[in-house]
Amino acid sequence: MKKKSICIRPAKTDDCRDVFVIISDPVVRQATFKQRTISWDEHQRWFQAALKNPDRLLFIIVGNGNTLGMLRFDIQKKYADVSIVLNKATRGHGYGPQSLQLGCDAIYQLTEISNYRAYVRTGNISSYKAFAKAGFVHKGSTTIEGAEAGIFVYTIADSTTNAV
Ligand SMILES: CC(C)(COP(=O)(O)OP(=O)(O)OC[C@H]1O[C@@H](n2cnc3c(N)ncnc32)[C@H](O)[C@@H]1OP(=O)(O)O)[C@@H](O)C(=O)NCCC(=O)NCCS
């Protein structure tokens, strides 16, 4: 498969359906902590609320003009929590780590937050590997919704970005 050139852009209302298709995939549901099915109505409400929330930033991952996935950043005071989903056909080609780097750089430039944290369900090997490849470091474990999760952290140093 030829490597796609990818980019990220802020999500907009029209992305709601594409994101719903991606997050409804059984592998993605398994990767979440609640693991329950999300209805279209619930997703629409969540997506519209997320777009209006100044502390939650959604980016669409785009390759060759197609939606490949989504990054979500929840901005806390001194760090941002990050989560990522890619559509099925896009997984396993290194786009996850690449997108995480693009996303963290974008958040750094927008907010100057330089610390990032992700919770990855124990057993989600591809996610563990993807966060590690993006430069995140595994810093212990915690329990979320009764499930064990690895805590991954990443800090951007000024010299690693194009920030002015
Ligand atoms: C987790 C995710 C973002 C990783 O992104 P990615 O682009 O697939 O990551 P990579 O291509 O770097 O793959 C990471 C590792 O998982 C393996 N992998 C990923 N998808 C795979 C698949 N479908 N089948 C087999 N191996 C796979 C890769 O081979 C790679 O292993 P390697 O480093 O030994 O080569 C993506 O797989 C995804 O969206 N998964 C479903 C949702 C999810 O789990 N999100 C994370 C929640 S915290």
The ligand as a Gaussian input file, in Angstrom:
#p B3LYP/6-31G(d) Opt

LIG

0 1
 C       -4.740000       2.431000      18.062000
 C       -4.570000       3.038000      16.680000
 C       -4.877000       4.517000      16.749000
 C       -3.097000       2.836000      16.296000
 O       -2.833000       3.499000      15.081000
 P       -2.130000       2.697000      13.896000
 O       -1.888000       3.637000      12.794000
 O       -2.925000       1.488000      13.611000
 O       -0.744000       2.352000      14.592000
 P        0.479000       1.613000      13.902000
 O        0.237000       1.452000      12.445000
 O        1.711000       2.314000      14.353000
 O        0.398000       0.195000      14.556000
 C        0.790000      -0.020000      15.882000
 C        1.085000      -1.493000      16.029000
 O       -0.126000      -2.231000      16.018000
 C       -0.127000      -3.151000      14.937000
 N       -1.462000      -3.087000      14.316000
 C       -2.259000      -2.026000      14.189000
 N       -3.407000      -2.358000      13.587000
 C       -3.317000      -3.645000      13.328000
 C       -4.180000      -4.556000      12.717000
 N       -5.393000      -4.209000      12.276000
 N       -3.769000      -5.815000      12.596000
 C       -2.556000      -6.180000      13.066000
 N       -1.696000      -5.358000      13.649000
 C       -2.072000      -4.109000      13.789000
 C        0.920000      -2.655000      13.981000
 O        1.484000      -3.687000      13.222000
 C        1.929000      -2.021000      14.894000
 O        2.797000      -2.996000      15.430000
 P        4.386000      -2.892000      15.180000
 O        4.802000      -1.593000      15.836000
 O        4.914000      -4.091000      15.862000
 O        4.553000      -2.861000      13.720000
 C       -5.484000       2.363000      15.634000
 O       -5.081000       1.051000      15.446000
 C       -6.958000       2.429000      16.007000
 O       -7.634000       3.383000      15.685000
 N       -7.456000       1.380000      16.705000
 C       -8.856000       1.318000      17.110000
 C       -9.224000       2.361000      18.155000
 C       -8.274000       2.417000      19.302000
 O       -7.849000       1.408000      19.842000
 N       -7.931000       3.648000      19.710000
 C       -7.045000       3.920000      20.811000
 C       -7.827000       4.120000      22.057000
 S       -6.720000       4.569000      23.390000

